[in-house]
Amino acid sequence: MKKSLLPVALATVLGIASLPALAETWNVDPAHSTVGFSVRHMMVSNVKGSFGKFTASVDGNPADPASAKISAKIEIASVDTRDAKRDDHLRSADFFDAAKFPTMTFTSTKVERVSATTAKVTGDLTIHGVTKPVVLDVVYTEPVKTPWGTNVVGATATGKVNRKDFGVNWSKSLDGGGVVVGDDVTIQLELELGSKNAPAK
């Protein structure tokens, strides 16, 4: 079971890079962000989980969105599926092997603006010591000035990866066909990013 993600990383942050009016550095606010995932269980339901500890940032030239660099790091041990026994199994060598591979990372390689509020972000996702390219569809907001003098933007990023591509292979076959844990993992990131610098006019 792999969250991916994004990142994983967090990756949703990427949409921010497509706004030409933004300052050069935006950091994710973990208290108002979620790095989530879901995977098929027993072929009948989708189990959802998240990672509680992560960082992410977007750096780039506001005049050249394509040059933006996005990076994210997620602590594997912070996985939470609302079941302690299952979470321990996910941290074990059967899945993430958190003791050997304590972090998941995402680094953007390409940002493509699709519309005024959407983008496609391509990047390298590393899980379980394996790095593979992933694509995230991002929807983002315009920047908002907070009552405390900072500026924030919101972004939602979604994508899908196959956990076995990253060497996360554990599962069991069901008597009637199918498997206990599905291969495809859906990534959903809900991010709020802030900057102390005012957006450029």
C-alpha positions as CSV (number, residue, x, y, z in Angstrom):
1,M,0.0,0.0,0.0
2,K,1.7,3.1,-1.1
3,K,0.7,6.6,-0.8
4,S,2.3,7.7,-2.9
5,L,2.8,10.4,-2.4
6,L,3.8,13.2,-3.7
7,P,4.5,13.9,-2.2
8,V,4.5,12.4,-2.2
9,A,5.0,15.3,-2.2
10,L,3.4,17.5,-2.1
11,A,3.7,18.0,-5.3
12,T,0.5,19.8,-5.6
13,V,2.6,22.7,-4.7
14,L,3.5,22.8,-8.3
15,G,0.4,24.6,-9.5
16,I,1.6,27.6,-7.6
17,A,4.5,28.0,-10.0
18,S,2.1,28.7,-12.8
19,L,0.9,31.9,-11.3
20,P,3.0,34.8,-12.7
21,A,2.1,37.1,-9.8
22,L,3.6,35.0,-7.1
23,A,6.6,35.7,-5.0
24,E,9.7,33.5,-5.5
25,T,9.4,31.2,-2.5
26,W,6.3,29.5,-1.1
27,N,6.3,26.9,1.7
28,V,3.6,24.4,2.6
29,D,1.7,24.9,5.8
30,P,1.4,21.4,7.3
31,A,-1.3,22.5,9.7
32,H,-3.6,23.3,6.8
33,S,-2.5,20.7,4.3
34,T,-3.1,17.0,3.8
35,V,-0.9,14.4,1.9
36,G,-3.5,11.7,1.3
37,F,-3.8,8.4,-0.6
38,S,-6.3,5.6,-1.2
39,V,-5.9,2.0,-2.3
40,R,-8.4,-0.8,-3.1
41,H,-8.9,-3.3,-0.3
42,M,-10.3,-6.9,-0.8
43,M,-11.6,-5.7,-4.2
44,V,-14.6,-4.1,-2.5
45,S,-13.6,-0.8,-0.8
46,N,-11.0,2.0,-1.0
47,V,-9.0,2.5,2.2
48,K,-7.7,6.0,2.7
49,G,-4.7,7.2,4.6
50,S,-2.4,10.1,5.0
51,F,1.1,11.2,6.1
52,G,1.3,13.5,9.0
53,K,4.8,14.8,8.7
54,F,6.0,16.5,5.5
55,T,7.6,19.6,4.0
56,A,7.4,21.1,0.6
57,S,8.4,24.3,-1.2
58,V,8.2,26.1,-4.6
59,D,11.0,28.2,-5.9
60,G,11.2,30.0,-9.2
61,N,11.1,33.1,-11.3
62,P,7.5,34.5,-11.3
63,A,8.1,35.7,-14.9
64,D,9.0,32.2,-16.0
65,P,6.7,29.6,-14.5
66,A,8.3,26.7,-16.4
67,S,11.5,27.3,-14.5
68,A,9.9,26.6,-11.1
69,K,11.5,24.0,-8.9
70,I,9.3,22.1,-6.5
71,S,10.5,19.8,-3.8
72,A,8.8,17.7,-1.1
73,K,9.8,15.3,1.6
74,I,7.5,13.0,3.5
75,E,8.3,11.0,6.6
76,I,7.2,7.4,6.0
77,A,6.7,6.6,9.7
78,S,4.0,9.2,9.9
79,V,1.6,7.1,7.9
80,D,-1.9,7.0,9.3
81,T,-4.8,4.9,8.1
82,R,-6.7,5.1,11.5
83,D,-5.7,1.5,12.4
84,A,-2.5,1.1,14.4
85,K,-1.9,-2.5,13.4
86,R,-2.3,-1.7,9.8
87,D,0.0,1.3,10.1
88,D,2.7,-0.8,11.7
89,H,2.4,-3.3,8.8
90,L,2.8,-0.4,6.3
91,R,6.0,0.7,8.1
92,S,7.4,-2.8,7.9
93,A,9.6,-4.4,5.2
94,D,6.4,-5.8,3.6
95,F,5.5,-2.3,2.4
96,F,7.5,0.9,2.9
97,D,10.3,-0.5,5.1
98,A,10.5,2.8,7.0
99,A,13.5,1.7,9.0
100,K,15.6,1.4,5.7
101,F,13.8,4.1,3.7
102,P,12.6,6.7,6.2
103,T,11.5,9.3,3.6
104,M,9.6,9.7,0.4
105,T,10.6,12.5,-1.9
106,F,9.3,14.4,-4.9
107,T,11.3,16.7,-7.2
108,S,9.6,18.5,-10.1
109,T,11.1,18.2,-13.6
110,K,8.4,20.0,-15.6
111,V,5.5,22.4,-15.0
112,E,2.9,23.0,-17.7
113,R,0.2,25.6,-17.4
114,V,-3.1,24.3,-18.7
115,S,-5.4,27.2,-17.8
116,A,-5.5,30.2,-15.5
117,T,-6.1,27.8,-12.5
118,T,-4.8,24.4,-13.6
119,A,-1.5,22.8,-14.4
120,K,0.2,19.5,-15.1
121,V,3.3,18.8,-13.0
122,T,5.8,16.1,-13.9
123,G,8.4,15.0,-11.4
124,D,10.5,12.3,-9.9
125,L,8.9,10.4,-7.0
126,T,11.2,8.3,-4.8
127,I,9.7,5.6,-2.6
128,H,11.4,2.5,-1.2
129,G,14.6,3.5,-2.8
130,V,13.1,3.5,-6.3
131,T,12.6,6.7,-8.4
132,K,9.9,6.9,-11.1
133,P,8.3,9.8,-13.0
134,V,4.8,10.8,-12.0
135,V,2.3,13.3,-13.4
136,L,0.0,15.3,-11.1
137,D,-3.1,17.3,-12.2
138,V,-3.2,20.5,-10.2
139,V,-5.9,23.0,-9.5
140,Y,-4.9,26.1,-7.6
141,T,-6.2,29.4,-6.3
142,E,-5.3,33.0,-6.6
143,P,-3.1,34.4,-3.7
144,V,-4.9,35.8,-0.7
145,K,-3.5,38.2,1.9
146,T,-4.1,37.0,5.5
147,P,-5.0,39.2,8.5
148,W,-1.4,38.6,9.8
149,G,0.3,40.1,6.8
150,T,1.3,36.9,5.0
151,N,0.1,35.6,1.6
152,V,-1.4,32.2,1.0
153,V,-2.5,30.1,-2.0
154,G,-4.3,26.8,-2.1
155,A,-3.7,23.8,-4.4
156,T,-5.2,20.4,-5.0
157,A,-3.1,17.8,-6.8
158,T,-4.2,14.3,-7.9
159,G,-2.5,11.5,-9.6
160,K,-2.1,7.7,-9.7
161,V,0.8,5.3,-9.3
162,N,1.4,1.6,-9.3
163,R,3.0,0.7,-5.9
164,K,4.7,-2.3,-7.5
165,D,6.7,0.0,-9.7
166,F,8.4,1.1,-6.5
167,G,9.0,-2.4,-5.2
168,V,6.1,-2.3,-2.7
169,N,4.8,-5.7,-3.6
170,W,3.1,-7.4,-0.6
171,S,-0.4,-8.8,-1.1
172,K,-2.4,-12.0,-0.8
173,S,-4.7,-13.7,-3.3
174,L,-8.4,-14.1,-2.5
175,D,-10.1,-17.5,-2.9
176,G,-12.6,-16.1,-5.2
177,G,-10.1,-14.2,-7.3
178,G,-8.5,-10.8,-6.8
179,V,-6.1,-9.6,-4.1
180,V,-6.1,-8.2,-0.6
181,V,-4.4,-5.0,-1.6
182,G,-4.7,-3.3,-5.0
183,D,-1.8,-2.2,-7.1
184,D,-3.0,1.2,-8.0
185,V,-2.7,4.0,-5.5
186,T,-4.5,7.3,-5.9
187,I,-2.7,10.4,-4.6
188,Q,-4.7,13.4,-3.4
189,L,-2.9,16.4,-2.0
190,E,-4.7,19.4,-0.4
191,L,-2.1,22.1,0.2
192,E,-2.0,25.6,1.6
193,L,1.3,27.4,0.9
194,G,2.4,30.7,2.3
195,S,4.9,33.5,1.7
196,K,5.9,36.5,3.8
197,N,6.5,38.4,0.6
198,A,3.7,40.2,-1.1
199,P,2.7,39.0,-4.6
200,A,4.2,41.1,-7.4
201,K,1.9,43.7,-8.9
